[in-house]
Amino acid sequence: MAHPEGSSQGVRKLLADAREQNVPLTAEMCYLALEALTVHPEHLLREQVMKMMDDYWFEFTQSAKQNIALAMLREGQHELAMDKLTELLEGPKQVDLWVYDIFILEFGRMGFTDEVLRLLKKRKHAKGTDAPFRNIELMALDIFSQAFHHEGTKFLWGEVVKTEIHNPSNGTLENILATAARHGDTQLATQALAILSSRGKLSQHHHDAIIETYANAEDVEGAFTTLKLLQTTGWLEDEATTRPLYRALLKNKDLIDTAASAIETMHKESLVPLDVVMVTAEAMAKTRTSEAAMPLFRNAYTLSGRSPRFSNIGRLVQHSVKTETKYELAKMCYVELSKTKIPSQLATETQAIASSDSTSEKTSIQAAPPTAWLERQNVMVALDVIIPVCAEAGDFELAFKLIGYAKAAVPHSGRRPDSTSWRFSEWVEPFVKMALDAEDPRVWDIVDELDQGADGPALMIRKELQKRRIQKRAGQRGAW
C-alpha cells in the first residue's frame, strides 16, 4: 500500500473490501494503512484508521505514532506534526533517525529555522548518529545562512566547518558572512572571510560586510582599523562602505566621541582614511549640527592627507545652522567642483564661440557637463542652499559661478542640453530677489530666462518685477 505508485484511494478500497468480505481487521492492517498514508496522505482516511484502532483497542506502537506524525507533516499540518513529534521525543522510546531527517528537511524547506535548529541539536545527541547526518547539517547551514539565522548558522559553523568535515560552497560562505555582518559577529565574519580569501580574490562587497560587522558590533576601533588596512593594501573604498558605521553612530550617539578619540589615536601613528574622518564628522553634524563638526572637518586634510569630497561637504551643508558656516562650506564646494573640470554653462558657451571663430589645433573644447555625475553627487541639494547664502553674504561673484554648475546639474530627463528646467530650482527665487536688491546687472540675464512662457518661474519673476515697479513709483511720489 505504501508503494509510490499507490494512492489513498487504494488504501480506502482495500479496507472496504476486507469489511465486505468479512475479513477480520487486524492491528497489522492498520499499521500498514498508516504507513501508506505517510506516502499518500489523506487526513480523513487517517482519522478513520486511528478511530478503528481505538475501537479495536489496538496498540499505537512507536512506529505507528511516527507514521501519524509523518502523515500530518505530509498533509501540511506542520504545527500538529511538530506537537506529535515533540510528544514522541519526550517519550521513553527512541525516535528513528530518519524521522528526524525528514522533519529537518521539510521544516527547512518551509523556513521554520527555529524548529530546525531544535531538531538538529536533538538529532546530534541521538543514539546512532551517522555520517549522512553531516550532509543534512551542511544543507541546514545553507538554509540558516540564507535566512540570516545567527544562532543556527553559528551552531553549524562549529559543527561542520571548523571541524573540517565539509567545505561549504562560496555562495554559502557569502551568506554566512552576510549573517555575521547583520548580527555583529566579528569572529564568525573573519573566519568566513579567511576561507573565502584562501579560495581566491576578494571583492568589495566582502570588505563592506566586514565593516558592517564591526559597525553592528559597535566596535568603532575595529571598523576604523579595517578601513585603514583596506586603504594600505590598495583598496579604493566606496562611501557606501561606511554607511553601516554611520547608522551605528546615529543609533548610539556615545560612539561619536569614541570615534573622534580613535581618530586622534590613529593619527599619531599614520594618516587616517578620509572616510573614517568623514563618517565621524557627518554623524556629528547630524546629531549636533555642522557647527560642532567643523573643527574635525577643517582638519580632514591634516588627518588624512586628502580633501573632503563634494558629497561630504554637501552633507554638512544640509545640517548647518549658521550662515557663516554655510558660506564657508560654499567656498569649499566651489573648490571641489572646479577640480572636476566640469565647466559652468557660461564657460561652455564661451568655449563654443571660441571654437567657431578659431581653427587653431591648440584650442581645447570641454565636452558638455556630465550630468550623470552631477546627479550622482546630489549637487542640487547643496547648491539650493549655498547659492542664496553666497548672495546673502554679498559674494555674488561666487554665487554666479555656482549658478553655472547649478544649471548643468539639473537632470535633463532626455531634454535638449540647453534645457531650462533649472528655472524650477529652489535657489532661484531667493537669489534673484537678493541680486535685484543689490542691483547686480548680471541678474538680468537670469531674469530674461525666467520671464518666458506662463509657468511658475515666469509668473514668479513677473510678480516680483511688478512689485518692485509699484514700490519704485510709490517712492517717487513720496519724494514729491
C-alpha positions, 0 to 999 in steps of 0.5 A, a space after each residue: 500500500 505504501 508503494 509510490 505508485 499507490 494512492 489513498 484511494 487504494 488504501 480506502 478500497 482495500 479496507 472496504 473490501 476486507 469489511 465486505 468480505 468479512 475479513 477480520 481487521 487486524 492491528 497489522 492492517 492498520 499499521 500498514 494503512 498508516 504507513 501508506 498514508 505517510 506516502 499518500 496522505 489523506 487526513 480523513 482516511 487517517 482519522 478513520 484508521 486511528 478511530 478503528 484502532 481505538 475501537 479495536 483497542 489496538 496498540 499505537 506502537 512507536 512506529 505507528 505514532 511516527 507514521 501519524 506524525 509523518 502523515 500530518 507533516 505530509 498533509 501540511 499540518 506542520 504545527 500538529 506534526 511538530 506537537 506529535 513529534 515533540 510528544 514522541 521525543 519526550 517519550 521513553 522510546 527512541 525516535 528513528 533517525 530518519 524521522 528526524 531527517 525528514 522533519 529537518 528537511 521539510 521544516 527547512 524547506 518551509 523556513 521554520 529555522 527555529 524548529 530546525 535548529 531544535 531538531 538538529 541539536 536533538 538529532 546530534 545527541 541521538 543514539 546512532 548518529 551517522 555520517 549522512 547526518 553531516 550532509 543534512 547539517 551542511 544543507 541546514 547551514 545553507 538554509 540558516 545562512 540564507 535566512 540570516 539565522 545567527 544562532 543556527 548558522 553559528 551552531 553549524 559553523 562549529 559543527 561542520 566547518 571548523 571541524 573540517 568535515 565539509 567545505 561549504 560552497 562560496 555562495 554559502 560562505 557569502 551568506 554566512 558572512 552576510 549573517 555575521 555582518 547583520 548580527 555583529 559577529 566579528 569572529 564568525 565574519 573573519 573566519 568566513 572571510 579567511 576561507 573565502 580569501 584562501 579560495 581566491 580574490 576578494 571583492 568589495 562587497 566582502 570588505 563592506 560586510 566586514 565593516 558592517 560587522 564591526 559597525 553592528 558590533 559597535 566596535 568603532 576601533 575595529 571598523 576604523 582599523 579595517 578601513 585603514 588596512 583596506 586603504 594600505 593594501 590598495 583598496 579604493 573604498 566606496 562611501 557606501 562602505 561606511 554607511 553601516 558605521 554611520 547608522 551605528 553612530 546615529 543609533 548610539 550617539 556615545 560612539 561619536 566621541 569614541 570615534 573622534 578619540 580613535 581618530 586622534 589615536 590613529 593619527 599619531 601613528 599614520 594618516 587616517 582614511 578620509 572616510 573614517 574622518 568623514 563618517 565621524 564628522 557627518 554623524 556629528 553634524 547630524 546629531 549636533 549640527 555642522 557647527 560642532 563638526 567643523 573643527 574635525 572637518 577643517 582638519 580632514 586634510 591634516 588627518 588624512 592627507 586628502 580633501 573632503 569630497 563634494 558629497 561630504 561637504 554637501 552633507 554638512 551643508 544640509 545640517 548647518 545652522 549658521 550662515 557663516 558656516 554655510 558660506 564657508 562650506 560654499 567656498 569649499 564646494 566651489 573648490 571641489 567642483 572646479 577640480 572636476 573640470 566640469 565647466 559652468 554653462 557660461 564657460 561652455 558657451 564661451 568655449 563654443 564661440 571660441 571654437 567657431 571663430 578659431 581653427 587653431 589645433 591648440 584650442 581645447 573644447 570641454 565636452 558638455 557637463 556630465 550630468 550623470 555625475 552631477 546627479 550622482 553627487 546630489 549637487 542640487 541639494 547643496 547648491 539650493 542652499 549655498 547659492 542664496 547664502 553666497 548672495 546673502 553674504 554679498 559674494 555674488 561673484 561666487 554665487 554666479 559661478 555656482 549658478 553655472 554648475 547649478 544649471 548643468 546639474 539639473 537632470 535633463 530627463 532626455 531634454 535638449 542640453 540647453 534645457 531650462 528646467 533649472 528655472 524650477 530650482 529652489 535657489 532661484 527665487 531667493 537669489 534673484 530677489 537678493 541680486 535685484 536688491 543689490 542691483 547686480 546687472 548680471 541678474 538680468 540675464 537670469 531674469 530674461 530666462 525666467 520671464 518666458 512662457 506662463 509657468 511658475 518661474 515666469 509668473 514668479 519673476 513677473 510678480 516680483 518685477 511688478 512689485 518692485 515697479 509699484 514700490 519704485 513709483 510709490 517712492 517717487 511720489 513720496 519724494 514729491 
